[in-house]
């Protein structure tokens, strides 16, 4: 077997692998010898079939396997000897397409090698971690929002207004005929909530308990039910009750509705939750600052294929962000040409991805089974009722496993680096943190 270099430019590599006919023949003999003890054939005892007969019977069938094994073995040996790591799946192509049994096999191997990634001196990096304390005003604001979510209503004598709750029976009809799903009894509807189709709630303004009201509306053209889309309907409504929103009392009783023993305990929980949220936002700011520093301090050749693939992915994603009514997996719009800005962002992502991978490898950072399970559980919650199917999908799909593993690995590597750099704390208020977070969005 012979491996000859044909290309060595930057990170691009090319080789010709030649497997001789004699080597292929030996490989076939090796496979036959392995299988011989288990083969039975008429006229011979198990394991005693002569090799020449086995070769006539099975040789051609095993030749393809022998060719694949020989080429795979040559590639593995090449990567072991050279130390190269391909950026993407190598391109392997048989060059003597008119090959026939008895000929040597000549294969062209082409790939882009991953570069040597230099690591910066982490001790030279200094960053600030923003620290925000949840003040009483923030706690009171969150408490007021909780109270609003626990809104109650009280009977009123007057007419219904925006924000009031109207309890009603209704029957919807199209061309005088009731339609499926168009009726309900004792339905509580808060006027102004937008719960019903446009125009319905507005026509109930001014009704009183005991009244009847015919509400005429048109279903939107894009309505989900095709048999209703674009059609005019009349809803015969009977008003059972009109209730005004009651002002929520922030007290111990309210606290028990949210599982707290007292109002003070609820405030403590809110404060802890707010500071945890501030902490997550502050970490995102710190992580961006770290990645910016790493981007500035490290330079090395990037595999063009990785940059090109990443730029295309960015262009595709941004196009769908601007066209939210399209399926992200739909590529029928054709390939979107990346801009210079897309390529620039792709270069940063590829560089930082390779750098973090190198740091994680040298530090032996691992994603545990428990961390992976937690990630799968969290993702599965997005598919209510289909959690088991999602688990099975992940188990059978290595690409999906990598998608879930990658952000966990990255965060663990970032934490590893942060543990080696100088980090000082800077106390800011909520608005200061918010501005820092908004700056991240502007840079993306």
N, C-alpha and C positions, 0 to 999 in steps of 0.2 A: 504494500500500500504506500502511495506516495502523495504528499501534500506539497503543492507548489504555490508560493505567493504570487498573485497577479496584480494586486492593488494595495497600496498603502499611502493614502492621502488624507491627512487630518485624522478623522475618526473612521473613515471609510476603509473597509478591508475586503479583499477578494482573494480567493484561493481556488485551485483546481485539485480535486481529490481523485486519484486514480486507484481503483481496486482491480487487481489483475484477475484474469479468468482462473488462474490457479488458486488464488485466495478465495474466490467465490466457490470453487469446487470443494476446497477444504472446509468451507463454512457449511456447505450442504452435507458433506460427510459427517461433520460434527453434529448437526441436527439429527441426521439419521441414526447415528450411534446413540444419541440420547433417547430416541424414541424406540429403538430396536427391542429392548427388553419387554415392551408392552404390546408389540405388534403380533397379531396372529394371522396366518394365511393358510389356505387349504394345502395340505400336504406337508406342513411344517408345524412343529410344536411352537408354543408361545415363546418368543424371544430368540428363536433359532432360524428365522428367515434370513437367508444369505444377503449380504450387503449389496451385491450387484443387482439382485432382484428388487430389493427395496429402492435402489436408486432409479431403476427403470420405472417402477410403479409410482414413486413419490417425488423423484428428483426435481422435475419441472415445477411441481407445486411448491416446493420449498425454495426454489431459486429466487423468487421474488422476496421472500422473507429474508433470505441470506443477503441479498443486495441491500435491503433496508437496514438490516442489523450492521452490516459492514460499514455503510455510510454513516449511520448514527454513531457507531463506535469511533470512527475516524474523527467525527466532529467533536465528540466528547473528549477524545484525547487531545485534539487541537486546542480546545478551550482550556483544558487542564495544563497543557504545556505553555501556552501563550499568556495565560492569565486574563485573556480578553473576556468581557461580559457583553453580549449583544444587547443593544438598546431596545430593539424589537425582534420579533421572530426572524431568524436568518432566512434569506432567500436561497433555496436549494433547487438546482435545475440540472437534469441530465443533459449533457452536451452532445453525446453521440446517439441521436434519436433513432438512427437506423440500427441500433444495437441488436445483435442476435447471439444466441447461446454460443459460448466459446470466445466471445470478445471481452476485452477489458471494459469496465464501467468507468466513465469519466463524468464527474459531477462538478459543477461550478457552485461555489459557496460564497455568498456576498452578504455583508451586514455592516452595521455601524456599531463600533465599540463604545461602551460607556467610558467616559473620560476618567482620568485620575482626578479625584476631588480633593483639593487642599483644604484643610480645616483652619479657621482663624484662631487667634489667641483669644479665647473667651474671657480671660482675665482682664483684657484691655477694654472690654465693653462695659459701659455704665448706663443704666436706665432708671427712669422714675416709675414707680407704681402709684397710680392715683388711688386715694383712700377717701371714701365718702361715708359719713355717719348719717343714719336716718334720724333727722331732727323731728321735733314734735309736730311741726307743720305738715311734714310728709306723712307721718303716721295718721294725723287727723284727716288728711285728704283721702288716704287709702281707706280709712274707717268710714268716711262719708260715702265713698263709692260702694263699700260693702253694704251699708245701710240701704242705699238706693237699690241694690240688687235684691234686697229682701223686702221690696216694696209691698205694702198691703193697701187695701182699698176699703172705703166705708160708704154705706148707702148715702145718696144725696137726693134732695127733692127736686132740684132744678134740672135743666136740660143738659145733655151730654156735651162736653167740651173736649178739645184736644188734650190728651193725657188721661182722660177718664176711662174707666173700664165699663164696657157695655156687655151685659149678658143677654144673649139672644138665641132664638130658634130661627133657622132659615132654610128655605128650599129654593134651589137654583133651577131655572127653566130656560131652554132654548127653543124658540118657536112654540112656546106654550107647553113643552114637554120636559119633565124633570130629567136630569142627566146624572149618571153615576158620579159619586163623590161630591155632589153639589148640595148636600143637606147635612144639618147637624142640629143638635139640641143642647141648650144651656151652654153655649159656646162663649167663653170669656174673651173679649177682644178689646185691647187697649187702643183707643183712637190715636192715630199718628205713629203707630208702631211699624207700619208698612207690612204687616203680616199678610194682608189680603192684596188682591190685584189692585193696581192703580185706579182710584176713583171710588172704591167701595167705602172705605172708612170716612172719606170726606162727606159722603151723603148721609152718614149717621149723625153728623154734628147737629145738635139741637133736638134730638129725640128724647122722649121721657119714658119712664117705665110704664108698661101697659099699652104703648102705642104700636101700630103696625106701619111698616114702611116698605115700599117697593124700591129696590136699588137696581138701577140699570147700568151695566158696565160692559166693556168689550175686552175679551181676552187678548193679550198681546199676540202679534203674528208669530213670535218665536216661542210661544208657550209650549211647555214640555208635552202636554197631551195633544196629539194631532187633531183629535176629534173636537177640541175646544178652541184651538189656536185661531185667532182672528174673528171669532164669532161673538155676537152680542148676546148677553144673558140678562135675565131679570131675576133678582133674588127677593122672594117674599119673606120679609123679616118681621118677627114678633119680638118686641123688646121686653125682656123679663125684669131687668134691673139696670140702674145706672149708678156707678160708684165713683167717688172722687178719690184720688190718691191720698192716703193718710201719711202725715209726716212721721217718718221713722224716728223712734226714740233710741238714742245710742246709750244703752245701759247693759246691765248684766244679762238681762233676758235676751237681748240681741246677740250677745256674745255666745250664749248657749246654742243659738241656731247655727253657729259656725264651729261648734265642737269645743269651745273654750269654757273653762270653769267660771271665769269672771271677765269683766271688761278690761281690767288690768292685764289679765293673762292674754286676752285677745290682742291688746296693744303690743305686748311683748312679742307675740307670734308675728304680728305685722312688721314690727321693727326688724326682727331677724330675717324675715322674708325679703324685705326691702334691701337690707344690707347684703344679703346673698345675691340679689339681682345686681346691685351696684358692683359687687365683687366680680361677677361674671363679665359685666361691661368693662370694668377696669382691666381685667385680664386680657380681653380682646384688644384693648388699646396697647397694653404692654407687649402682647404677642406681635402686633403690627410693627411696633417700634423695634423689636428684636429682629424681625424679618427684614426690615429696612436696613438695619445695621449689617446684617449678614450679607444682604444683597450688595452693599457698598464695599464690603471688605474682601469679598471672594470673587475671583474671576477664573474661568476655565472654559475650554471649548465645549459647546453644546451639540449633541447629536441633532443634525438638521431634521431627521425624520420625526423625532419627538417634538421638536418645536412646531413643525408643520402640523402634526396631528393635534397638538394642543391648541394652536391658533384656529384650526377649523372647528374644534369643539367650542371654543369661546365664541366664534362668529355665529355658530349654530344656536348656542344658548341665548345670546343677546338678541338674535332675530326673534326667537320665540318669546323672549321677555317683552318685546315690543308688539308681538302678535299673540296675545294671551289666549285667544280663542282657538289656537291650533294645538294639536297634540305634539308634545315635545319629542315623541318618537317618530313623528311624521317627517320624512325627508323628501316628500313628493314635490316640494317647492324647488328642488334642485340644490346643488352645492352652493353655499354662500362663500364668496371670495373674502378671505380675511383682509382687514386693513392693516396699515402699518402699526396702528395702535394695538390691534389684536395680536400682532406678531411680537410687539414689545412686551405686552403682558404675558404672552406665552413663554417668552425667553426667561422672564423673571420666575414664573411658576416652575418651569423645567429646572432652572438652576437651583432654586430653593428646594425643590423636591429631591433632586439628586444629593444636595448637601445634607438635608435632614436624614435621608436614607443612609448616607455614609456615617453620620454622627451616631445614628441609632444602631447601625451594625457594629461599629467599634465599641459602643457602650453596652452592647448586647441587650438592647431594649426589646421586650417581648410584649405581645398582646395576649393576655391570659384567656383561657376558655371562659372564665366567669365574665370577663369584660365583653367578650364576643356575645355571650348569651344575653347579657343585659342590653347590648346594642340591638340584637335581633328582637328582643321583647319590645323595646321602645319603638322600633320601626314597625313592628306588627300591629301596634295600637292604631296605626293609620288605616287598618283594614278590618274594621269591626265585623266579627262573625266569620272571618277568613284567616284567623291567626294561625291555625294549624296548617292550612295550605301554604301560608307564607313561610312558616318554619321549614316545611318540606322543600319548598322552592329554594330557600337559601342553602339547605344541606346539599342539594344537587347542583348548585350553581357556583362554581369557584369565583367567577367574576363578581357576583353579588357579594360573596364573602369578602373579597378584596375591597369592594366599595365600602363595606361596613368597617373593615379593619383599618383602612388607611387613615381616616381622621383620628382614630384612637391612638394609633402609632405616632402620628404627627404631634398630637398634644403631649404625649409622654416624652417625646424627644425634646419638644419645646420646654417642658418642665425640667428635663435633665440639664438643658443649657442654662436656663434661668438660675438653676442651683449653682452654677459656676461663675456667674457674672455678678457685678456690683449693682444691687438694686436698692435704691433709697425710696422712702415713702413720702408722698406729697399729698397733704390733705386739701381737698377741694370740696366745693358744694355740688349739689345735684346738677345745677345748670352747667358748671364747668365740665363735669363728666359727660353731660349730654352733648356739649359742643365737641368734645374729643371724639365721641362716638360718631357724630354726624360727619366729622372730618374723614373718618374711615370710609363712610359711604361715598363721599365725594371723590376719594382717591381710587375707588374700585372701577 
